[in-house]
Amino acid sequence: MKRIVIFASGSGSNAENLIRFFQNNAHIEVTQVMTNNPHAKVLDRAKNLHVSAFSFNRHAFSKSDDVLHILKTFQPDLIVLAGFLWKFPEHILAAFPNKVINIHPALLPNYGGKGMYGMHVHNAVVANKEKETGISIHYVNEHYDEGAMIFQATCPVLPIDTADDVAGKIHALEMEHFPKVIEELLSK
């Protein structure tokens, strides 16, 4: 059985989608959800879907080996960042080489980097009158949004689209493609 640990910071819609997608899979399961936000809705979503979940603080994540030790007990085959906003520490990346992936709501390298997440990205896409945007699924390295690309999917940005319209299109792409890409990665 291949094991996935999900890191999320907010509502957890992507985490819930992944948990539901793999619930009846005989070969892949989501074993743990971890968050840096003790009030994140992802904790409730995981609990409702009978997946263990807990929160941690910045010290446990970046300054000590606490989160690393916890991860090692789960022995994940893949660590999935699904709306996780903190930069992943190098000591955890070193312990899980090529096993940490992220989804980004834009076509990297455009609209990536520190502070570029969620509506910040969609507002920038609309403000710059882009004709196309999309999602990027990539490996995580020591820099924000610069890891090797795994997959991208695109959607049009119409002249009448608002940032909320773009957010809806991106969310649909995430729901459709993220679980399939993860399944493919873990089937190799």
Residue pairs with C-beta under 8 A, 6 or more apart in sequence:
1 27
1 28
1 29
2 27
2 28
2 29
2 77
2 78
2 186
3 28
3 29
3 31
3 74
3 75
3 76
3 77
3 78
4 18
4 22
4 28
4 29
4 30
4 31
4 76
4 77
4 78
4 79
4 80
4 182
4 186
5 30
5 31
5 32
5 33
5 34
5 71
5 74
5 76
5 78
5 79
5 80
6 15
6 18
6 19
6 30
6 32
6 33
6 34
6 79
6 80
6 81
6 82
7 33
7 34
7 35
7 36
7 79
7 80
7 81
7 82
7 84
8 14
8 15
8 33
8 34
8 35
8 40
8 42
8 81
8 82
8 83
8 84
9 35
9 36
9 37
9 40
9 42
9 83
9 84
9 85
9 86
10 37
10 40
10 41
10 42
10 83
10 85
11 40
11 41
11 42
11 45
11 83
12 33
12 40
12 41
12 42
12 43
12 44
12 45
12 46
12 82
12 83
13 45
13 83
13 171
13 175
14 82
14 83
14 103
14 174
14 175
14 178
15 30
15 33
15 42
15 45
15 46
15 82
15 83
16 42
16 45
16 46
16 49
17 174
17 175
17 178
17 179
18 30
18 80
18 82
18 178
18 179
18 182
19 30
19 33
19 45
19 46
19 49
19 51
20 49
21 179
21 183
22 28
22 29
22 30
22 179
22 183
23 49
25 183
27 186
27 187
28 182
28 183
28 186
30 51
31 51
31 52
31 74
31 76
32 51
32 52
32 53
32 74
32 76
33 42
33 43
33 45
33 46
33 51
33 52
33 53
34 53
34 54
34 55
34 56
34 67
34 70
35 42
35 43
35 53
35 54
35 55
35 56
35 84
36 55
36 56
36 57
36 58
36 61
36 84
36 85
36 86
37 55
38 55
40 55
42 53
42 83
43 53
43 54
43 55
46 52
46 53
47 53
56 66
56 67
56 70
58 86
59 66
60 66
60 67
61 67
61 86
61 89
62 86
62 89
65 91
67 92
68 91
68 92
68 95
71 79
71 92
71 95
71 96
72 95
76 96
76 99
77 99
77 186
78 99
78 100
78 101
78 182
78 185
78 186
79 96
79 99
79 100
79 101
80 101
80 102
80 182
81 88
81 100
81 101
81 102
81 103
81 140
82 103
82 178
83 103
83 117
83 118
84 102
85 117
87 114
87 144
88 100
88 140
90 142
92 100
93 100
93 140
93 141
93 142
98 139
100 139
100 140
101 137
101 138
101 139
101 140
101 150
101 182
101 185
102 137
102 138
102 139
102 140
102 145
102 147
103 135
103 136
103 137
103 174
103 178
104 112
104 117
104 121
104 135
104 136
104 137
104 138
104 145
105 117
105 118
105 121
105 122
105 133
105 135
105 167
105 170
105 174
106 112
106 116
106 121
106 125
106 133
106 134
106 135
106 136
107 132
107 133
107 134
107 135
107 136
107 152
107 154
108 136
108 138
108 145
108 149
108 152
109 145
109 146
111 121
111 124
111 125
111 133
112 136
112 144
112 145
112 146
113 144
113 145
114 144
116 124
116 144
116 145
118 167
119 163
119 167
122 133
122 163
122 164
122 166
122 167
122 170
123 163
125 133
125 157
125 163
125 166
126 157
126 161
126 162
126 163
126 166
129 159
130 157
131 156
131 157
132 154
132 155
132 156
132 157
133 154
133 155
133 157
133 166
133 169
133 170
134 152
134 153
134 154
134 155
134 170
134 173
135 152
135 153
135 170
135 173
135 174
135 177
135 178
136 145
136 149
136 151
136 152
137 149
137 150
137 151
137 152
137 177
137 178
137 181
138 145
138 147
138 148
138 149
138 150
139 147
139 148
139 150
140 147
141 147
141 148
150 181
150 185
151 177
151 181
153 173
153 176
153 177
155 169
155 170
155 172
155 173
157 166
157 169
158 165
161 169
